[in-house]
Amino acid sequence: MLANVLKKCKKVDVAIEFGTGCGLLSLIASKIAKVVIAYETNVYAFRNALKNIKLNQLQNKIFVFLDEGINCPQAELIFMNPPYLSDLPLGYQDVEAQNWYGGPDGVRIFLRILNLISRKLTKNGKLLFVASSTQNKPILHKALRMYGFSWEIAVSKRYFYETIEIYKCTKNERTKSDICRL
């Protein structure tokens, strides 16, 4: 779903992906961005992304870093599929759970990076991310407002126990009255 929304975005100079995994979304973003910078903290996913970029001969267009992206540059487009599930089934409380567990409310991982995103996204820049109906939406929406984002649901689809949504957010200027309303 996120790939389809990415394909419809306007052309940009710089796009950033946080949590690139195997790099598939960065490969797709390379069609609309002059440069894609991707960050991954899992060494195995990082290596996989590097291989996929090399296989597609995009080493001069997509740059992958084994890093959280704290020092990333400004970008007109940032996208991610953050961990968003709020339940940890028994037996899944291991390192692999970090790939999908978003904390007890499903938004903790995303909230940790939202401050960085708000500083690195250019004014009127776009943020695309995957969300779930299982997440605590009041917390998510309050945080988006606090960091100066307006949003729409670009697409949603109902699955067995949840609805998956792609948020398309626009970075606006925060005003004192916006902050006071929080």
C-alpha positions in Angstrom: 0.0 0.0 0.0 2.8 2.4 0.9 4.6 1.5 -2.4 1.5 2.5 -4.4 1.2 5.9 -2.6 5.0 6.5 -3.1 4.7 5.9 -6.8 2.1 8.7 -7.0 4.2 11.3 -5.2 5.6 14.3 -7.0 9.3 14.4 -7.9 11.7 15.5 -5.2 15.4 16.1 -4.8 15.9 14.1 -1.6 13.8 11.3 0.0 14.6 9.6 3.3 13.4 6.2 4.5 13.7 5.2 8.1 13.8 1.5 8.7 14.5 0.5 5.1 14.5 -3.3 5.8 15.4 -5.0 2.5 15.3 -1.6 0.6 12.2 -2.3 -1.5 10.5 1.0 -0.7 13.8 2.9 -1.4 14.0 1.2 -4.8 10.5 2.5 -5.6 11.3 5.9 -4.2 14.3 6.1 -6.6 11.8 6.6 -9.4 10.6 10.0 -7.9 13.7 11.2 -6.0 17.1 12.3 -7.4 18.6 10.8 -4.2 17.3 8.4 -1.6 18.9 8.1 1.7 17.9 5.0 3.7 18.6 4.1 7.3 18.4 0.7 9.0 19.5 -0.4 12.5 19.3 -4.2 11.9 22.6 -5.3 10.4 21.0 -8.2 8.5 18.4 -6.0 6.9 21.1 -3.4 6.1 23.2 -6.0 4.2 20.1 -7.2 2.4 19.2 -3.6 1.3 22.8 -3.1 0.0 22.5 -6.3 -2.0 19.2 -5.2 -3.5 20.5 -1.8 -4.4 23.5 -3.3 -6.1 21.4 -5.8 -8.0 19.3 -2.9 -9.3 22.4 -0.9 -10.1 21.3 2.1 -8.0 24.4 2.5 -5.9 24.8 6.1 -7.2 21.2 7.0 -6.3 20.3 5.2 -3.1 22.6 5.4 -0.1 22.0 3.1 2.9 23.4 3.6 6.3 23.5 1.3 9.3 22.3 4.0 11.6 19.2 5.6 13.2 19.5 8.7 11.0 20.0 11.3 13.7 22.3 13.3 11.4 20.3 12.9 8.2 20.0 15.9 5.8 16.9 17.9 5.1 14.4 16.2 2.7 11.2 16.9 0.9 9.9 13.4 1.4 10.3 11.0 4.4 8.6 7.7 4.5 8.6 4.6 6.7 6.8 1.5 7.8 7.4 1.7 11.5 6.7 -1.1 14.0 3.0 -0.5 15.0 1.5 -3.6 16.6 0.6 -3.1 20.3 0.5 -6.7 21.4 3.4 -9.0 22.1 2.2 -12.6 21.8 3.9 -15.1 24.1 7.0 -16.5 22.5 7.7 -13.4 20.4 9.4 -11.4 23.1 12.8 -11.5 21.4 15.0 -9.4 19.2 12.8 -10.1 16.1 9.8 -8.5 17.9 11.5 -5.1 17.4 10.5 -5.4 13.7 6.8 -5.1 14.4 6.2 -4.2 18.1 5.4 -0.5 18.4 5.1 -0.5 22.2 2.1 -1.0 24.4 0.1 1.6 22.5 1.6 0.8 19.1 3.1 4.3 18.6 6.1 4.4 20.9 8.7 3.7 18.1 7.1 6.2 15.7 6.9 8.9 18.4 10.7 8.5 19.2 11.5 9.4 15.6 8.8 12.0 15.0 10.8 14.8 16.6 13.7 14.1 14.2 11.3 13.9 11.2 9.7 17.2 12.1 13.2 18.9 12.1 14.5 17.2 8.9 11.4 17.5 6.7 11.3 20.8 4.7 8.3 23.1 5.0 5.4 21.6 3.0 7.4 18.4 2.8 5.5 15.1 2.9 5.7 12.3 5.5 4.2 8.9 4.5 3.9 6.2 7.0 2.0 3.0 7.8 -0.4 2.9 10.7 -2.9 0.4 12.2 -6.3 0.6 13.7 -4.8 -1.2 16.7 -2.7 1.8 17.6 -3.7 4.5 20.1 -4.9 7.1 17.6 -5.5 10.0 20.1 -1.8 9.8 21.1 -0.7 9.5 17.4 -2.9 12.5 16.3 -1.9 14.7 19.2 1.8 14.1 18.4 1.3 14.8 14.7 -0.4 18.1 15.6 2.3 19.0 18.2 5.0 18.7 15.5 3.1 20.8 13.0 1.7 18.1 10.7 -1.7 18.1 8.9 -2.7 14.7 7.5 -5.0 12.6 5.5 -5.5 8.9 5.1 -4.2 8.2 1.6 -5.5 4.7 1.5 -6.8 2.1 4.0 -7.6 -1.6 3.8 -9.3 -3.9 6.3 -7.5 -7.1 7.2 -8.4 -9.9 9.6 -8.0 -8.1 12.9 -7.0 -4.6 11.9 -7.3 -1.8 9.3 -4.0 -0.7 7.8 -3.8 2.9 6.8 -1.2 5.0 4.9 -0.9 8.5 6.4 0.1 11.3 4.1 1.2 14.2 6.2 2.3 17.7 5.3 4.7 19.7 7.4 3.3 23.0 8.3 4.6 25.8 10.5 3.7 25.4 14.2 2.3 28.4 15.9 2.1 29.2 19.6 -1.7 28.7 19.5 -1.2 25.2 18.0 1.2 24.3 20.8 -1.2 25.8 23.5 -4.1 23.7 22.2 -2.2 20.5 22.9 
